[in-house]
């Protein structure tokens, strides 16, 4: 196992903190630094793995800070933003309509309706008015029928 320079180690630790697999990290290190390493060598830089339990404190701190920042900064990832996804779906639906692929356009419009209806969120409504003191999930909110009708009318026109 070749000794790695600190900048390569930092790159490996940060990539692992961003949930890259060891195989992905091996490829990235090869492309970025021209250094060939093994997946097992990469795993020794992951403090969440048994093989990384002896990792130096500075690398553990870098890993934890990077992972926290990665989890907190999803707003910087465009596809994590609902408005971005809806705009992309709109462009795709318009293109599908222009090439007369109505089945695909209908699927895209349905996906847009689900996005706006909150179908793909992990939000749960809880009914606190039960008499026995237990909390039970409220019924799922139906998709806005007017929105779906407007989207379907757009597709038919």
N, C-alpha and C positions, 0 to 999 in steps of 0.2 A: 504494500500500500504506500503510494507516494505521499510525501508531506505536501499539504496544500498551503498556498499563500493565504493570508488573512482575507484578501478581497474575494477569493474564490469561496472560502468558508462562509463569509457573510452572504454571498450570493446564494449558496446552498441553503443556509438557515432561513433566509427570507423567502425563498421559493417554497420550502417545506411549510413555513408558517402560512403561506397563501394557499395551502392545500394542494400543491402540485405533488404528483406521485414521484417516487424515487426514479422511475424510468423517465419521466418527463424532465426531471432535474438533470439526470445523466446527459440527455440530449442537449439541454440548454447549456450546460457547462461546456460540452464539446463544441457547440456553436460559438458561444460567447468567448471562451478562453482557450480553446484548442487543447484542453486537458481531458484525457480519458480516465474516467473513474468508474467504479462499480456501483450497483444499487445498494449493496451492503455498506459500502463506504459512505454513501449518502445517508443511509439510515442512522449512522452513528452521530449525525448532526441533528437528529430529531429528538428533543427531550421528552416527547410523548411515547417514545418507543423504548423497549428494554435496552436495546443496544446504545441508546443515547443517554443513559442514566449518568454517565461520567462526563458529560459535556461541560465545558468550562462555564462558569457563572456568566461571563460576558455574553456568550452565545445563547444561553438560556434567556437572559434578559432581552437580547435582540429578538429572539424567537417570540417571546410573549408580547413585546411591544408591537412587533410587526403583525402578529395575529390579531391583536386587539384593534389596531388601526385598520386592518383588512376587513374585519367584521363590522366596524363602525362606519366605514366609508363606502357603503354600497350606493350611496347617492351619486358617487362619481362614476358609476357604471351605468351607461345610458340604458341598457336593456332592463335594468332594475326599476326604471321609471315608467309608470303607467302611461303618461302622455307620449313618451317616446315609442312605446309598443303600439299605442293606438294610431299614431301617425304612420308607423311602418305598415300596420295592418291596412290602413286606408290606402296607402300607395299600392300595396299588393292587390287589394280588391279592385282598385281602378284598373290596374294592369290586366288582371284576370278578366274583367269585363271587356276591356278593349280587344282582347284576343278571343272573345266569345267562350271563355271557359267559365260558364255560369255555375257549375258544381263547385269549383274552387272558390269562386267569388262568394257563394252562399256560405261555405265553410268559414271563410275569413270574416264575413259579417257576423256569423254566429260567435266566432272567437271574440270579436270586438264587443258584442253584446255581453258576453261573459265577463270580459275585462271591466266594463262599466258597471255591471251588476254585482261585482264583488265576489264572483264565484271562486276565483283563485286567490283568495286571501285567507289567512288563518284567523280572522276575526270571528269571534263567537258571541252571539247574543245570549244572555242568560236571563231567565225569568226568575226574578226574586220574589214574586208574589205568591209562591206556593205556601200553603197553609201548614205543611209539616216541617218547614224550615230548610228543606233541601233545595239546592239550586239545580234547575234542569235547563238544558239548552232550548232556546226558543226555536220555532220553526224557521227553516231557511227562508230568507227573503226571496220572493220570486223575481225573475228578471223583469225589468220594466217593459211591459207589453207595448207601450207606445213607441219606445225606442226600437224594439224588434220589428214592429210594423213599419216604421219609417225606413229602417235598413232594408227590409224585404221589398218595400215599394221602390226604393232606389235601385235595387237589383232588377226588378221587373221592368222599370222604365227604360 
